[in-house]
Amino acid sequence: MEIIQNIFNWIINNLLQQTAVIIGGMVILGKIADRKRFTEILQGFIKAVIGYTIFSLGINSFIGVMGDLGTMISNVLNVPDMKLSATYLTDYGMYYGPIIGFGFLLHLLIERFLIPRKYRFVYMGGGHFLLREAVATSAIAICIYGVTNIWAIIIFGSVMSAIWYSLQPIYVHKFVSALRGDNLCGYGHQSSIAVFITCHLCNLLKLKKREEDSTENIIFPKGIAFMRDMGCAITIIVGLLLLGFGIACGGSTVQEIAGITTDPWVWIILQACTFAGGFLTFTFGLRTMMAELIPSFNGISEKIIPGARPALDVPTVFPFGTNAVFIGSTVSIAVFLVLMVISSVAGWGFLFPAVQCLFMSGAGVAVFGNKFGGKKGAVLGGVVTAVLMAGGLLLLQFLLGQDVYNLANYATIMGEVDDLWICIPIYLLAGRIFGERIVPFGA
């Protein structure tokens, strides 16, 4: 068993958790299926991996800034700055490799043999989402089968994860097609239920009166016309956000958070520029990556999994509404902070501001909201994301009643909307139905 575990750990750590390798591998498969020459295959692989690397560098830059902002917010609102418990990796990490490996393989088999051709998507949301489902399913499976029943845990986790990878992109795809104007890829991100609700609310409320009613058509007064420039707009918006919470924290606290001895206000300005630079970097990397990935899927969809398309991570929708990105992310963070205060005063439960998750999900959902509801839809997308995130965390606390194998700690810090409202509740329900022992609900 130890040899098998070591093999799986190597595959997971070096392949399946390395999204660049997954994307490069898909490009290789597609080009081989298209009978391309070796030099074309090699060139496509290198360009796709370089594109993803640039893409990741950009994302990591602005996610790092969001992490510092989250720490400032925690300081101002006097809530614990929660950190991930290492236990979920040190004590239960042995299950994650097999669950991710078998789960992804089973997902491909489901797509090939069970899913109708027009609904086939290969889930490529990123290695962190594969790990997230492994954490959730294994924690619940341990409750059901006991920590010693290794294969039962692996089978439960693999099956539940594979089903989710296969079904999640389907129910939001019509919105993705409308947003993109094509049918080339799907949406592989754990904010899909927020996208679904926002788009339906926009249509139900008829928020978009005309096509011109879009965040991308906002007319800036002459004095701030420079805000039309993406880099300038991002720097100023993020800079004001950081400056506001920086003033509330105080200069010495900002220095402590940043780990610097230099002037904190200069640091804030540079962080805002870093965020903007990261955003512009990621958009360039995205274009480079997509230029190789999408054509390569022609070979996969024709020869290996007929009709398959990639289901991609949330940043791939950002270019379809750059102003909506900042409206949605700002609104989602602001609304969540209000809900956090209300929950604390009312005694409903503890809410931790996971700024990175709020930013990415709020931004992506707002892009869809803008498409179907214009400027009001973009704002609605941010509100829906925050409400679902806050409500989902409270739901999770009610369902678990205790930190089941560190699942609550992980979900509170890293949980997205789908995890909180769909995945974890369904996994818990499946555990109660099929398990040998009862999964704890409530205190």
Secondary structure, DSSP 8 states (H G I E B T S, - for coil): -HHHHHHHHHHIIIIIT-HHHHHHHHHHHHHHHTT--HHHHHHHHHHHHHHHHHHHHHHHHHHHHHHHHHHHHHHHTT-------THHHHTTHHHHHHHHHHHHHHHHHHHHHTS-GGG-EEEES-HHHHHHHHHHHHHHHHHHH-TT-HHHHHHHHHHHHHHHHHHTTTTTHHHHHHHHTSSS-EE-STTHHHHHHHHHHHHHHT---STT-SGGG----GGGGGGGSHHHHHHHHHHHHHHHHHHHH-HHHHHHHHT-SS-HHHHHHHHHHHHHHHHHHHHHHHHHHHHHHHHHHHHIIIIISTT-EEEE-GGGGGGG-HHHHHHHHHHHHHHHHHHHHHHHHHTS------HHHHHHHHHHHHHHHHHHHHHHHHHHHHHHHHHHHHHHHHHHHHHHSS-GGGHHHHHHHH--HHIIIIIHHHHHHHHHHH-SS------
